[in-house]
Amino acid sequence: MARIERFEDIEAWKEARNLVREIYHLTGQGAFTQDFGLRDQLQRASVSIMANIAEGFDGGSNREFVKFLGYALRSTTEVQSHLYVATDQGYIGQQEFESLYELSVKVKSLISGFLRYLRFPSLASHVEP
């Protein structure tokens, strides 16, 4: 397993960055651009995932990092919920929904794996953060 020296080395952060890129692309098109509340909330929630992973990395302890990864996990769930609203309002189609939702599931899985790694370091050889 590669050593993590910067937050940019964290796979969960990299995938969260991909999710943010896709969310901004999505919210910059069509009728979505006029729904300022949902657009902004979806953007903020997705950015929060990246930000909390980065902030937790420099938190000074595993305990602090775990706390911020928990925030990132919850922000990912918030993104998932907002994707349902976007679908229900007709801003995105089923295929876009499924693609973004699947990416968010991947982000949650990576964050969850990293949480297990930090909480149970003795299992580190069994978990890829």
Secondary structure, 3 states (H helix, E strand, C coil): CCCCCCHHHCHHHHHHHHHHHHHHHHHCCHHHHHCHHHHHHHHHHHHHHHHHHHHHHCCCCHHHHHHHHHHHHHHHHHHHHHHHHHHHCCCCCHHHHHHHHHHHHHHHHHHHHHHHHHHCHHHHHHCCC
